[in-house]
């Protein structure tokens, strides 16, 4: 049992280190930038999957925390000349906690899909406000964001930026994984699976749903700050609903109730968006076909929980092949 619990973190750690080593050795500047964006997408998707998968709280407006933190970083760097990335990331996390805490209070009155639609409505209100705010650059956004420094070392170099983003993403995924397997995570899952039964035995379901929502908002804010210092500009479209749909789609594609699921889903979507889109203008058709095909064949995603996942199907096929090989062949006399 302990071996099974340790296998997944070890495999993910090895793959993460191998990814970093390969990127620094073989990738050029343009590819390093694209890989950095993919890492940020992974962190965003893992945070959203934790809220929607582990806690079971529909939240369709997570781009509010992502974009809000990105704009905060833009203001801090362009208006107040803050360039310490630890301060920028810390401020983004605090903003996510505050915004998530305020919105989570709605969970006392609104639950289910209705809560998700409310979060989406709030994010679209922010989208409209940013578009008419001169202080936030209206629909032109804010540019000239400094990549910042880490203990006096500039992150303007693509290699250094990739290493920093990689370290933050790995740390963020580890934190989410530890929370998921902790007592807090187990009680949150219990509140997700049967809120009425959990309440009957004394579990304060609102508290755990709200805590999960706040944690997810904080990590989404962290992802937004990384995007701001990596890209160097922010715009109104970061608040649009499509920005929040991407991490949800990645989680559903890979398996929204797991850690490895949104990672795999983000990688697949990043390959389609970043690289396949340069080869054909029909990349959206390919993205839709892959997503639809996965949902129809494996409702739990590629690496999700339960028998309805691609991983479970692969394991079943492997066991059948192994059994067929162990069976003695019958020869006719």
Backbone torsions as a table, in degrees:
resi	resn	phi	psi	omega
1	UNK	NA	-44.1	178.9
2	UNK	-63.8	-35.3	178.9
3	UNK	-63.8	-39.6	178.6
4	UNK	-65.8	-37.4	-179.6
5	UNK	-69.0	-32.6	-178.0
6	UNK	-85.9	-20.4	-173.8
7	UNK	-62.4	-48.0	-177.4
8	UNK	-63.1	-49.1	178.0
9	UNK	-60.2	-37.4	-179.7
10	UNK	-66.2	-45.0	179.9
11	UNK	-62.8	-44.8	179.9
12	UNK	-64.3	-37.7	179.0
13	UNK	-65.3	-44.1	179.3
14	UNK	-62.7	-43.6	179.1
15	UNK	-64.4	-38.6	179.8
16	UNK	-65.0	-44.1	178.7
17	UNK	-65.8	-42.2	178.9
18	UNK	-63.0	-39.6	177.9
19	UNK	-61.4	-45.2	-179.5
20	UNK	-64.3	-45.8	-178.9
21	UNK	-62.1	-43.7	179.7
22	UNK	-64.9	-42.1	-177.6
23	UNK	-62.4	-45.4	-178.1
24	UNK	-69.3	-26.9	-176.2
25	UNK	-86.4	-39.5	-168.9
26	UNK	-116.2	-20.8	-172.9
27	UNK	-82.9	140.9	173.9
28	UNK	-84.8	-176.9	-175.2
29	UNK	-61.7	-44.8	-179.1
30	UNK	-64.5	-43.2	179.7
31	UNK	-67.5	-36.2	177.0
32	UNK	-60.7	-41.4	178.0
33	UNK	-63.1	-43.3	179.9
34	UNK	-66.3	-38.9	177.7
35	UNK	-67.3	-35.4	176.5
36	UNK	-63.4	-42.7	176.5
37	UNK	-61.7	-38.0	179.4
38	UNK	-65.4	-38.7	177.6
39	UNK	-62.8	-42.1	178.7
40	UNK	-64.3	-39.7	177.5
41	UNK	-61.7	-35.7	178.0
42	UNK	-63.8	-46.4	-179.7
43	UNK	-62.7	-42.2	178.8
44	UNK	-61.5	-45.1	-178.0
45	UNK	-68.1	-38.5	178.6
46	UNK	-64.0	-40.6	179.1
47	UNK	-64.7	-45.0	-179.7
48	UNK	-66.8	-39.5	179.5
49	UNK	-65.9	-33.0	176.7
50	UNK	-63.1	-43.7	-179.2
51	UNK	-67.4	-48.0	-173.3
52	UNK	-84.8	-31.9	-177.2
53	UNK	-89.6	-54.5	-176.4
54	UNK	-73.1	-46.5	-178.6
55	UNK	-88.7	-18.4	-180.0
56	UNK	72.1	21.7	-179.8
57	UNK	-94.9	110.9	177.5
58	UNK	-63.0	121.8	179.6
59	UNK	-139.2	102.4	-174.8
60	UNK	-98.4	0.1	-177.7
61	UNK	-116.8	35.5	-178.2
62	UNK	-66.3	-17.4	176.5
63	UNK	-64.4	-16.4	177.0
64	UNK	-61.7	-45.1	179.7
65	UNK	-73.6	-39.2	179.4
66	UNK	-61.9	-52.7	-178.2
67	UNK	-72.5	-37.1	178.8
68	UNK	-60.3	-41.9	178.5
69	UNK	-68.0	-38.2	178.3
70	UNK	-61.8	-42.2	178.6
71	UNK	-68.7	-34.8	176.8
72	UNK	-61.8	-43.7	177.7
73	UNK	-62.8	-40.5	178.8
74	UNK	-61.3	-43.1	179.7
75	UNK	-66.9	-42.6	-178.4
76	UNK	-63.9	-37.3	-177.0
77	UNK	-83.3	-39.8	-175.6
78	UNK	-86.9	-29.6	-176.7
79	UNK	-101.8	-28.8	-175.4
80	UNK	-121.6	5.7	173.3
81	UNK	56.9	35.0	174.7
82	UNK	-83.5	126.2	-178.3
83	UNK	-126.9	2.3	177.2
84	UNK	-78.5	115.0	-174.3
85	UNK	-66.7	-26.8	177.8
86	UNK	-67.7	-38.0	176.1
87	UNK	-67.6	-40.9	-179.5
88	UNK	-64.8	-46.5	179.5
89	UNK	-66.9	-39.5	178.6
90	UNK	-63.2	-42.9	178.2
91	UNK	-63.7	-35.9	179.0
92	UNK	-66.8	-40.4	178.1
93	UNK	-64.9	-43.1	178.8
94	UNK	-62.0	-42.5	178.5
95	UNK	-61.4	-42.6	177.8
96	UNK	-61.5	-40.4	179.1
97	UNK	-64.4	-44.8	-178.2
98	UNK	-65.6	-49.7	-178.9
99	UNK	-64.7	-42.8	178.4
100	UNK	-63.7	-37.7	178.9
101	UNK	-65.2	-40.8	-179.9
102	UNK	-67.0	-47.1	-177.5
103	UNK	-69.7	-32.1	-179.1
104	UNK	-64.6	-19.9	177.6
105	UNK	-62.7	-22.9	178.3
106	UNK	-68.0	-19.4	-179.8
107	UNK	-63.6	-19.7	177.6
108	UNK	-67.6	-29.0	-176.8
109	UNK	-111.3	-28.4	-174.2
110	UNK	-124.1	130.9	178.7
111	UNK	-134.6	172.3	175.5
112	UNK	68.7	-151.1	-177.0
113	UNK	-62.1	-30.3	179.5
114	UNK	-60.2	-39.7	177.9
115	UNK	-65.1	-41.0	178.3
116	UNK	-61.1	-40.2	178.9
117	UNK	-68.7	-33.2	177.0
118	UNK	-65.5	-43.3	178.1
119	UNK	-62.2	-38.1	177.8
120	UNK	-65.3	-41.3	179.5
121	UNK	-63.4	-40.7	179.4
122	UNK	-63.5	-42.3	179.8
123	UNK	-64.4	-35.7	179.0
124	UNK	-73.4	-30.3	172.5
125	UNK	-63.8	-41.5	176.6
126	UNK	-63.2	-38.5	178.4
127	UNK	-58.9	-45.4	-180.0
128	UNK	-67.3	-42.3	-178.1
129	UNK	-63.3	-44.3	-179.9
130	UNK	-62.0	-34.9	-178.8
131	UNK	-67.2	-20.0	-179.0
132	UNK	-113.4	2.2	-177.8
133	UNK	-90.7	117.1	177.8
134	UNK	-67.8	-34.5	-179.6
135	UNK	-62.9	-33.6	-179.6
136	UNK	-95.3	12.5	175.4
137	UNK	83.5	8.6	-177.1
138	UNK	45.9	-137.9	-175.6
139	UNK	-78.6	-3.6	176.2
140	UNK	-86.1	-19.4	179.8
141	UNK	76.4	-166.7	179.2
142	UNK	-121.0	137.3	-179.6
143	UNK	-129.4	178.1	-179.2
144	UNK	77.6	25.8	-179.7
145	UNK	-74.0	129.0	-179.8
146	UNK	-74.5	139.1	175.8
147	UNK	-67.3	-15.3	175.4
148	UNK	85.5	178.7	178.9
149	UNK	-130.1	150.3	177.7
150	UNK	-120.6	104.6	-174.1
151	UNK	52.3	45.8	176.3
152	UNK	84.7	-6.9	-179.8
153	UNK	-96.3	124.2	-178.2
154	UNK	-70.3	142.1	178.0
155	UNK	-99.4	18.0	178.8
156	UNK	-65.8	-30.4	177.7
157	UNK	-69.2	131.0	-177.8
158	UNK	-58.9	-35.9	178.9
159	UNK	-63.4	-45.7	-179.8
160	UNK	-66.2	-38.9	178.8
161	UNK	-64.0	-42.2	178.6
162	UNK	-61.9	-44.0	-179.5
163	UNK	-62.6	-43.2	-179.6
164	UNK	-64.8	-48.3	-179.8
165	UNK	-63.1	-41.4	178.2
166	UNK	-58.3	-45.8	-179.0
167	UNK	-63.7	-42.1	179.8
168	UNK	-66.0	-42.6	-179.5
169	UNK	-65.0	-45.7	178.8
170	UNK	-60.1	-44.6	178.9
171	UNK	-63.1	-41.7	179.7
172	UNK	-64.4	-42.1	178.7
173	UNK	-65.6	-39.5	178.2
174	UNK	-62.5	-42.5	179.5
175	UNK	-62.1	-45.1	178.8
176	UNK	-62.9	-41.3	-179.9
177	UNK	-64.3	-41.8	178.9
178	UNK	-65.9	-40.9	178.3
179	UNK	-64.5	-40.7	-179.3
180	UNK	-60.9	-36.9	-176.8
181	UNK	-93.5	-0.2	179.7
182	UNK	-83.4	177.9	176.5
183	UNK	-59.9	-38.9	177.3
184	UNK	-59.6	-44.8	179.9
185	UNK	-65.2	-40.1	-179.8
186	UNK	-65.5	-42.3	178.6
187	UNK	-69.1	-32.4	176.2
188	UNK	-65.8	-40.5	177.0
189	UNK	-65.4	-38.9	177.8
190	UNK	-62.5	-39.9	177.4
191	UNK	-66.6	-30.5	177.8
192	UNK	-72.7	-45.8	-172.8
193	UNK	-69.3	-38.9	179.5
194	UNK	-155.4	91.5	-177.0
195	UNK	-63.3	-39.7	-178.2
196	UNK	-67.0	-42.3	179.1
197	UNK	-68.3	-38.8	178.2
198	UNK	-64.3	-41.2	177.9
199	UNK	-64.9	-34.5	-178.8
200	UNK	-65.1	-29.8	-179.5
201	UNK	-97.4	9.8	171.8
202	UNK	97.0	11.1	178.4
203	UNK	-84.1	121.9	178.6
204	UNK	-75.1	90.0	-172.3
205	UNK	-61.2	-38.4	180.0
206	UNK	-59.8	-42.0	-177.9
207	UNK	-60.7	-42.6	-176.5
208	UNK	-75.4	-37.6	175.7
209	UNK	-64.3	-42.5	179.8
210	UNK	-66.0	-41.3	178.8
211	UNK	-62.1	-43.7	178.2
212	UNK	-62.6	-40.3	179.9
213	UNK	-64.5	-40.8	179.8
214	UNK	-67.2	-42.4	177.8
215	UNK	-60.6	-45.1	178.2
216	UNK	-61.7	-40.4	179.1
217	UNK	-63.6	-39.2	179.4
218	UNK	-63.8	-43.8	-179.6
219	UNK	-70.2	-35.9	175.2
220	UNK	-62.0	-40.2	176.5
221	UNK	-62.8	-39.4	177.3
222	UNK	-61.8	-42.7	177.4
223	UNK	-62.2	-38.7	178.3
224	UNK	-64.3	-39.3	178.5
225	UNK	-65.3	-38.0	177.6
226	UNK	-64.4	-38.7	177.9
227	UNK	-63.0	-41.8	-177.8
228	UNK	-62.6	-47.0	-177.5
229	UNK	-75.5	-22.6	179.5
230	UNK	-80.5	-48.2	-176.3
231	UNK	-80.2	-36.2	179.4
232	UNK	88.5	2.2	178.9
233	UNK	-152.6	152.3	175.8
234	UNK	-131.5	151.3	179.8
235	UNK	-145.0	174.1	-175.1
236	UNK	-60.8	-32.3	-175.3
237	UNK	-64.7	-16.3	178.0
238	UNK	-66.0	-21.8	177.7
239	UNK	-89.7	-9.0	-175.3
240	UNK	-71.0	156.1	-172.4
241	UNK	-63.2	-26.6	-179.5
242	UNK	-66.2	-28.9	178.1
243	UNK	-65.9	-32.6	177.8
244	UNK	-86.0	-18.9	179.7
245	UNK	-73.5	-31.6	-176.9
246	UNK	-59.9	-50.4	178.9
247	UNK	-66.1	-32.3	176.7
248	UNK	-65.4	-44.0	179.0
249	UNK	-63.9	-39.6	178.5
250	UNK	-63.0	-41.4	178.6
251	UNK	-65.6	-43.8	179.3
252	UNK	-65.8	-36.5	-179.3
253	UNK	-67.0	-41.9	-177.4
254	UNK	-91.1	-27.8	-175.7
255	UNK	127.2	98.1	-166.3
256	UNK	-73.6	-14.8	-178.5
257	UNK	-96.9	13.1	179.8
258	UNK	-125.3	173.2	174.5
259	UNK	-87.6	-43.4	-177.5
260	UNK	-70.9	-24.2	-178.5
261	UNK	-60.9	-58.0	179.1
262	UNK	-63.2	-26.6	175.9
263	UNK	-64.8	-49.1	179.3
264	UNK	-64.2	-42.3	179.6
265	UNK	-62.6	-39.7	179.0
266	UNK	-65.9	-39.3	178.9
267	UNK	-63.7	-44.1	179.7
268	UNK	-62.4	-48.0	-179.3
269	UNK	-65.9	-36.2	179.1
270	UNK	-65.3	-40.3	177.5
271	UNK	-60.5	-42.5	-179.6
272	UNK	-68.6	-46.2	-174.6
273	UNK	-71.7	-42.9	-172.7
274	UNK	-84.8	-42.9	-171.3
275	UNK	-106.5	-46.0	-178.5
276	UNK	-65.4	-32.8	-179.2
277	UNK	-64.3	-20.8	177.3
278	UNK	-81.6	-13.9	-177.7
279	UNK	-97.6	-29.8	-177.4
280	UNK	-149.4	147.9	176.9
281	UNK	-81.9	-4.7	-179.4
282	UNK	-97.3	26.2	-175.4
283	UNK	-67.1	-29.4	176.9
284	UNK	-65.8	-35.0	176.5
285	UNK	-64.7	-41.1	177.8
286	UNK	-65.2	-42.8	178.7
287	UNK	-60.9	-44.8	178.7
288	UNK	-65.0	-39.7	-179.1
289	UNK	-66.0	-42.8	179.2
290	UNK	-64.4	-45.9	-179.4
291	UNK	-62.4	-46.7	179.9
292	UNK	-63.1	-41.6	179.7
293	UNK	-62.7	-42.8	179.1
294	UNK	-64.2	-44.2	-178.6
295	UNK	-63.8	-38.5	-178.7
296	UNK	-71.0	-37.6	-176.8
297	UNK	-86.0	-45.3	-177.5
298	UNK	-128.2	91.8	-177.3
299	UNK	-59.4	-25.3	-179.8
300	UNK	-89.0	5.9	179.7
301	UNK	90.9	178.1	-176.8
302	UNK	-68.2	-42.9	-175.2
303	UNK	-122.2	27.7	-175.1
304	UNK	-78.5	-177.4	179.1
305	UNK	-85.4	157.3	173.9
306	UNK	84.7	179.0	-176.4
307	UNK	-78.3	-10.9	-178.1
308	UNK	-92.2	26.6	-179.5
309	UNK	-113.4	160.4	177.2
310	UNK	-65.4	-35.1	178.5
311	UNK	-64.1	-43.2	178.1
312	UNK	-63.8	-38.8	178.1
313	UNK	-64.9	-39.8	178.7
314	UNK	-65.8	-40.8	178.4
315	UNK	-65.1	-40.6	178.7
316	UNK	-63.5	-42.3	178.6
317	UNK	-64.4	-40.0	179.1
318	UNK	-63.5	-41.5	179.1
319	UNK	-65.2	-39.1	179.1
320	UNK	-65.1	-40.9	178.4
321	UNK	-64.9	-41.5	179.9
322	UNK	-64.7	-40.4	178.5
323	UNK	-66.2	-39.6	-179.8
324	UNK	-66.0	-31.1	178.9
325	UNK	-75.3	-29.9	179.9
326	UNK	-77.2	-22.6	-178.9
327	UNK	-70.7	134.2	-179.6
328	UNK	-67.9	141.0	179.2
329	UNK	-78.0	136.0	-179.0
330	UNK	-94.2	122.2	-179.6
331	UNK	-108.8	138.6	179.0
332	UNK	-81.0	139.2	-178.5
333	UNK	-81.1	NA	NA
